[in-house]
């Protein structure tokens, strides 16, 4: 990093005024002015000045993609970096850790919310209690949502997406209407947020989304700044704490985001990650957070930027035996949205399957009716080469939905993220145009269904975050391509644990721990040849754990409630 060149405070003050006074000018001017202020503020070495500048820059960068089509994902990547720096300098300025958590929360999933347009029921109820102004805000929010949905429907009709037999390129005049609709929704969201903020003390009228998310286990915001990484932990009880993680700084962890790609070593990356998280682990082991973990052994991770690509859950599960489960969230607000459709007991829910055959040798454990029958889903089984229509219809079913197919997350537009059926792709746009996702839990056995393009990290966490915003309460998906039999066994154990009464994150964590330590003899005795009609049973020394490597068991992650 280049050495500081101290700038006179009068010059920094002038740049601050210029940045704050450009709210009504052109977009490029706002971004440029914000950047000039942050650069000058950091040069002073004054933490409070730098924190204020980075908070302003993060807010500007997060708002710009709502009104820009070209380059908006690049802006979002920059916003992630600005948010990480804002949180760091906020902590350096001796502000409370709650302030840093608020900074990171407010910068998360703004683009996702604007594109998918979900509003949680809890927030609507909070507004209704505020009287006439609150009821008007609810009316405006719902009207803006309907407008976005209508524009998406018109977009599908005009581009031929709704009719795969006649696709065509969209005309230039089709985007402004959809863009304006999203802008109107964002304005309605901002107006509602102002109403929910207090007249004094800057404290919310209702419990904050962050505290609500922490009711069932600590919420941990993880970020990599230029000088250090850090965690901001909101526990179930007690005050918010900040833990600095020097080995998690941005430069040191840049290469780790290649985990799971050809030629990368998952074992080495996971070992480095475990070392980098040690200060946080010690807080949960023997520090002030130990009592909180003992009372609520579930952790929610909100990872900023490239940290979203890393198997953070696997590192924590290995380091903290008392931890029963880890879930991810693009932000705490999205968990609140998920809560409106995720109160049911998973063990009591029906299961539906849609399978697209991808390989002749695919184990029956995951490709055929055996698994569907074992979990009580034989009636909801959509063939072994499900069409795009069957995939979309399965997502609209209630309960648990298991989709085995290829998938992709689109880095340019979350609504273009898609699942690949036997005859065509099914985009999130199509799902939304027919009422969204109704499933309580979506299990994606799709290659790299959890992530987006690694070159431009987005806070949406790819397909899982988009599906949660679209109506699902939770999604299980893989962070990298997983060997078929390992993936099949993880998910088979996951369903067994759900039927035994585990919550979703706990069921997945227990399955991953079991697969990691299970020997070939144990696996063959439990599942037998019936699940492998097109291939041999698990071979090798009977007392060896064939799936001990994290590349087998650590890939699947749980996003949502």
Residue pairs with C-beta under 8 A, 6 or more apart in sequence:
1 226
1 227
4 42
4 43
4 45
5 43
6 43
6 44
6 45
7 40
7 43
7 44
9 44
11 40
12 37
12 40
12 41
12 43
12 44
12 49
15 33
15 36
15 37
15 40
15 41
16 37
16 41
16 52
16 53
18 33
18 36
18 37
19 30
19 33
19 34
19 36
19 37
19 53
19 56
20 56
22 29
22 30
22 33
23 30
27 64
27 67
27 68
30 60
30 64
31 60
31 61
31 64
31 75
34 53
34 56
34 57
34 60
34 61
35 57
37 53
37 56
37 57
38 50
38 53
38 54
38 56
38 57
38 82
38 85
40 53
41 49
41 50
41 52
41 53
41 54
42 50
42 53
42 89
44 50
47 89
47 92
47 93
47 94
48 93
48 95
50 85
50 89
50 92
50 93
51 86
51 89
51 90
51 92
51 93
51 95
54 82
54 83
54 85
54 86
54 89
54 90
55 86
55 90
55 103
57 82
57 86
58 79
58 82
58 83
58 86
58 103
58 106
58 107
59 106
59 107
61 75
61 76
61 78
61 79
61 82
62 76
62 79
62 83
62 106
62 107
62 110
62 111
63 110
63 186
64 72
64 75
65 72
65 73
65 75
65 76
65 79
65 110
65 111
65 114
66 110
66 111
66 114
66 182
66 183
66 186
67 179
67 183
68 75
69 175
69 179
72 111
73 411
73 412
73 456
73 458
74 456
76 111
76 456
76 458
76 459
77 305
77 456
77 457
77 458
79 107
79 110
80 107
80 304
80 305
80 457
80 459
81 250
81 305
82 107
83 103
83 104
83 107
83 108
83 223
83 304
84 104
84 223
84 224
84 225
84 250
84 304
84 305
85 225
85 226
86 103
86 104
86 107
87 100
87 103
87 104
87 221
87 223
87 225
87 230
87 232
88 100
88 223
88 225
88 226
88 227
88 228
88 230
90 99
90 100
90 103
91 97
91 100
91 230
91 232
91 242
91 244
96 240
97 232
97 233
97 239
97 240
97 241
97 242
98 234
98 239
98 240
100 221
100 232
100 242
101 210
101 219
101 221
101 232
101 234
101 240
102 210
104 221
104 223
104 232
104 302
104 304
105 209
105 210
105 221
105 302
105 331
105 332
105 333
107 304
107 459
108 302
108 304
108 330
108 331
108 333
108 459
109 330
109 331
109 333
109 334
109 459
109 460
109 465
109 469
110 459
111 414
111 458
111 459
111 460
112 330
112 334
112 414
112 458
112 459
112 460
112 465
112 466
112 469
113 189
113 333
113 334
113 469
114 182
114 185
114 186
115 182
115 413
115 414
115 415
116 414
116 415
116 428
116 432
116 466
116 469
116 470
117 144
117 145
117 148
117 149
117 182
117 185
118 334
118 337
118 469
118 470
118 471
119 141
119 142
119 145
119 189
119 337
120 333
120 336
120 337
120 338
120 339
120 340
121 340
122 212
122 336
122 339
122 340
123 192
123 196
123 336
124 138
124 141
126 134
126 196
126 205
126 206
127 134
127 135
127 137
127 138
127 141
127 192
127 195
127 196
128 134
128 135
128 138
130 137
130 195
130 196
130 205
133 195
134 195
137 188
137 191
137 192
137 195
138 192
140 188
140 191
140 192
141 185
141 188
141 189
141 192
143 188
144 181
144 184
144 185
144 187
144 188
145 185
147 181
147 184
147 185
148 178
148 181
148 182
148 185
149 432
149 433
150 181
151 177
151 178
151 181
152 178
152 415
152 429
152 432
152 433
153 433
154 174
154 177
155 161
155 170
155 174
155 178
155 429
156 162
156 429
156 430
156 433
158 170
158 171
158 174
159 167
159 168
159 169
159 170
159 174
160 166
160 167
160 168
161 167
161 427
161 429
161 430
162 430
162 433
164 388
164 424
196 204
196 205
196 206
197 204
197 205
198 204
198 205
208 332
209 331
209 332
209 333
209 335
209 336
210 219
210 234
210 332
211 234
212 332
212 335
212 336
212 339
213 219
213 234
213 300
213 329
213 332
213 335
213 336
214 234
214 235
214 236
214 300
214 332
215 236
216 236
216 296
216 298
217 236
217 296
217 297
217 298
217 299
217 300
217 325
218 233
218 234
218 235
218 236
218 289
218 292
218 293
218 296
218 299
218 300
219 233
219 234
219 299
219 300
219 302
219 329
219 332
220 231
220 232
220 233
220 234
220 280
220 299
220 300
220 301
220 302
221 231
221 232
221 233
221 234
221 302
221 304
222 229
222 230
222 231
222 245
222 248
222 301
222 302
222 303
222 304
222 307
222 312
223 229
223 230
223 231
223 232
223 304
223 305
223 307
224 248
224 249
224 250
224 253
224 304
224 305
224 306
224 307
225 249
225 250
226 249
226 250
226 251
227 249
228 244
228 245
228 246
228 248
228 249
229 244
229 245
229 246
229 247
229 248
229 249
229 250
229 252
229 253
229 276
230 242
230 243
230 244
230 245
230 248
231 242
231 243
231 245
231 280
232 240
232 241
232 242
233 240
233 241
233 242
233 243
233 280
233 283
233 289
234 240
235 241
235 289
235 292
236 292
236 295
236 296
237 291
237 292
237 295
238 288
238 292
241 283
241 288
241 289
243 279
243 280
243 283
244 279
245 276
245 277
245 279
245 280
247 272
247 275
247 276
248 276
248 277
248 307
250 305
250 306
252 276
253 272
253 276
253 306
253 307
253 310
254 306
256 269
256 272
256 273
256 306
256 309
256 310
257 306
257 309
257 310
257 454
257 457
258 264
258 269
258 454
259 266
259 269
259 270
259 309
259 310
259 311
259 479
259 480
260 266
260 448
260 479
260 480
260 481
260 551
260 555
261 454
261 480
266 311
266 480
266 549
266 550
266 551
266 554
267 549
267 550
267 551
269 310
269 311
270 311
270 314
270 315
270 318
270 550
270 554
273 310
273 311
273 312
273 315
274 281
274 315
274 318
274 319
277 312
277 315
277 316
277 319
278 319
281 316
281 319
281 320
283 289
283 290
284 290
284 293
284 320
284 323
285 320
293 299
293 320
293 322
293 323
294 322
297 322
297 323
297 324
297 325
298 323
298 324
298 325
298 326
298 327
298 503
298 505
298 506
299 316
299 323
299 325
299 326
299 327
300 326
300 327
300 328
300 329
300 332
300 335
301 312
301 313
301 326
301 327
301 328
301 329
302 328
302 329
302 330
302 331
302 332
303 310
303 312
303 328
304 459
305 457
306 454
306 457
308 451
308 457
308 459
308 461
309 451
309 454
309 457
309 479
311 479
311 550
311 554
311 555
311 557
312 326
313 326
313 328
313 509
313 554
313 557
313 558
314 512
314 550
314 553
314 554
316 323
316 326
317 323
317 326
317 509
317 512
317 513
323 509
324 505
324 506
324 509
324 510
325 503
325 504
325 505
325 506
325 507
325 508
325 509
325 558
326 505
326 509
326 558
327 474
327 504
327 505
327 558
327 559
327 560
327 561
328 461
328 464
328 557
328 558
328 559
328 560
329 335
329 559
329 560
330 459
330 460
330 461
330 465
330 468
330 469
330 559
331 459
334 465
334 468
334 469
334 560
335 560
335 561
337 468
337 469
338 468
338 472
338 473
338 474
338 560
338 561
339 473
339 561
341 438
341 440
341 471
341 472
341 473
342 440
342 473
342 474
342 560
342 561
344 440
346 400
346 440
346 441
346 498
346 502
346 503
346 504
346 507
347 498
347 499
347 500
347 501
349 398
349 399
349 400
349 440
349 441
350 376
350 377
350 380
350 397
350 398
350 399
350 400
351 372
351 375
351 376
351 377
351 380
351 399
351 400
351 401
351 402
351 495
352 377
352 380
352 381
352 382
352 394
352 397
352 399
352 400
352 401
352 402
352 439
353 371
353 372
353 377
353 380
353 381
353 382
353 394
353 402
353 404
354 382
354 383
354 386
354 390
354 391
354 394
354 401
354 402
354 403
354 404
354 405
355 366
355 367
355 368
355 381
355 382
355 383
355 384
355 385
355 386
355 403
355 404
355 405
356 384
356 385
356 386
356 391
356 404
356 405
356 406
356 420
356 421
356 422
357 367
357 384
357 385
357 422
358 404
358 405
358 406
359 484
360 534
361 484
361 534
361 535
362 484
362 534
363 484
363 485
363 488
363 531
363 532
363 534
363 535
364 370
364 371
364 530
364 531
364 532
364 533
364 534
365 371
365 485
365 488
365 489
365 492
365 527
365 531
365 532
366 404
366 445
366 484
366 487
366 488
366 491
366 492
367 384
367 404
368 384
369 378
369 381
370 530
370 531
371 488
371 491
371 492
371 495
372 378
372 380
372 381
372 402
374 492
374 495
375 495
375 499
377 402
380 394
380 397
382 390
382 391
382 393
382 394
383 390
385 422
386 394
386 405
386 421
386 422
387 421
387 422
387 423
387 424
388 421
388 422
388 423
388 424
388 425
388 426
389 421
390 421
391 403
391 405
391 419
391 421
391 426
392 426
392 430
392 431
392 434
394 401
394 403
395 401
395 403
395 426
395 431
395 437
395 438
395 439
395 442
395 467
396 431
396 434
396 435
396 437
396 438
396 439
397 438
397 439
398 438
398 439
398 440
399 439
399 440
399 441
400 439
400 440
400 441
400 442
400 443
400 498
401 439
401 441
401 442
401 443
402 443
402 445
402 491
403 419
403 442
403 443
403 444
403 445
403 446
404 445
404 446
405 419
405 420
405 421
405 445
405 446
406 419
406 420
406 446
406 447
407 417
407 418
407 419
407 420
407 444
407 446
407 447
407 448
407 449
407 463
407 477
408 417
408 418
408 420
408 448
408 463
409 417
409 448
409 449
409 451
409 452
409 453
409 462
409 463
409 466
410 416
410 417
410 418
410 452
411 452
411 453
411 455
411 456
411 458
414 428
414 458
414 460
414 465
414 466
415 427
415 428
415 429
415 432
415 466
416 427
416 428
416 429
417 427
417 428
417 462
417 463
417 466
418 425
418 426
418 427
418 428
419 425
419 426
419 444
419 446
420 426
420 446
428 463
428 466
428 467
428 470
431 437
431 470
432 470
436 470
436 471
437 467
437 470
437 471
437 472
438 471
439 471
439 472
440 472
440 473
440 474
441 472
441 473
441 474
441 475
441 476
441 504
442 467
442 472
442 474
442 475
442 476
443 475
443 476
443 477
443 491
443 494
444 450
444 463
444 464
444 475
444 476
444 477
444 478
445 478
445 487
445 491
446 463
446 477
446 478
447 478
447 481
448 478
448 479
448 480
448 481
449 462
449 463
449 464
449 477
449 478
450 461
450 462
450 463
450 464
450 477
450 478
450 479
450 557
450 559
451 461
451 462
451 479
451 480
452 458
452 460
452 461
452 462
459 465
460 466
460 469
461 559
462 477
463 475
463 477
464 475
464 477
464 557
464 559
464 560
465 559
467 475
468 474
468 475
468 559
468 560
472 560
473 560
473 561
474 504
474 558
474 559
474 560
474 561
475 558
475 559
475 560
476 491
476 494
476 504
476 508
476 556
476 557
476 558
476 559
477 556
477 557
477 559
478 487
478 555
478 556
478 557
479 555
479 556
479 557
480 551
480 555
481 555
482 490
482 551
482 552
482 555
482 556
483 551
483 552
485 532
485 538
486 515
486 547
486 552
486 553
487 555
487 556
488 531
489 515
489 523
489 527
489 547
490 508
490 511
490 512
490 515
490 553
490 556
491 511
491 556
492 527
493 510
493 511
493 514
493 515
494 507
494 508
494 511
494 556
495 507
496 511
497 506
497 507
497 508
497 510
497 511
498 504
498 507
502 510
504 558
504 560
504 561
505 558
508 556
508 558
512 553
512 554
512 556
513 553
515 547
515 552
515 553
516 545
516 547
516 548
516 550
516 552
516 553
517 545
517 548
518 545
518 547
519 542
519 543
519 544
519 545
519 546
520 538
520 539
520 540
520 541
520 542
520 543
520 544
520 545
520 546
521 542
521 543
523 538
523 546
524 537
524 538
524 542
528 537
529 537
538 546
540 546
547 553
